[in-house]
Amino acid sequence: MSLLNWRKSTFSENQANCVELAAAHDGIHMRESDEPDTVLHTTPATLRSFIRAVKTGGLDHTT
């Protein structure tokens, strides 16, 4: 996993804890910068759907 090119948003450049993403041949990998050994894996389509749902408030009704 260490061979991945991890990137974080420029909005959190000076922050200690942030979400980092890495693109790979098998999909998208995500992790918290303060827990780099815990990695989630998803597809570009699933991540795109999740981001769209967050932006449009589609998850606001969940608790």
C-alpha positions in Angstrom: 0.0 0.0 0.0 2.9 2.4 0.6 3.5 2.6 -3.2 0.4 4.6 -3.7 0.5 8.3 -4.3 -1.6 9.6 -1.5 -3.1 13.1 -2.0 -5.1 15.3 0.3 -7.2 18.4 -0.4 -5.3 21.7 -0.5 -8.0 23.0 1.9 -6.5 20.7 4.6 -2.8 21.3 3.7 -1.9 22.7 7.1 -4.2 20.3 9.1 -2.8 17.3 11.0 -5.9 15.1 10.4 -7.4 14.8 7.0 -8.7 12.3 4.5 -6.2 11.2 1.9 -7.0 9.5 -1.5 -5.0 7.4 -3.8 -5.9 6.2 -7.3 -4.8 2.7 -8.2 -5.5 0.1 -11.0 -8.0 -1.6 -8.7 -9.9 1.5 -7.7 -9.7 4.3 -5.1 -8.1 4.0 -1.7 -9.0 6.3 1.2 -7.5 6.7 4.6 -7.3 9.1 7.6 -3.8 10.7 7.8 -3.7 10.0 11.5 -4.4 6.2 10.9 -2.6 5.4 7.7 -2.8 1.6 8.2 -6.6 1.6 8.0 -7.5 1.9 4.3 -10.9 1.8 2.6 -11.3 0.7 -1.0 -14.0 1.7 -3.5 -14.6 2.3 -7.1 -14.6 5.6 -8.9 -18.4 5.3 -9.6 -19.3 4.5 -6.0 -17.1 7.4 -4.7 -18.7 9.8 -7.3 -22.2 8.7 -6.1 -21.3 9.2 -2.5 -19.9 12.7 -3.1 -22.9 13.7 -5.2 -25.2 12.5 -2.3 -23.3 14.5 0.2 -23.3 17.7 -1.9 -27.0 17.5 -2.6 -28.0 16.7 1.0 -29.1 13.2 0.1 -27.7 11.9 3.4 -29.0 14.6 5.7 -31.9 12.5 6.9 -29.7 9.7 8.2 -28.6 9.5 11.8 
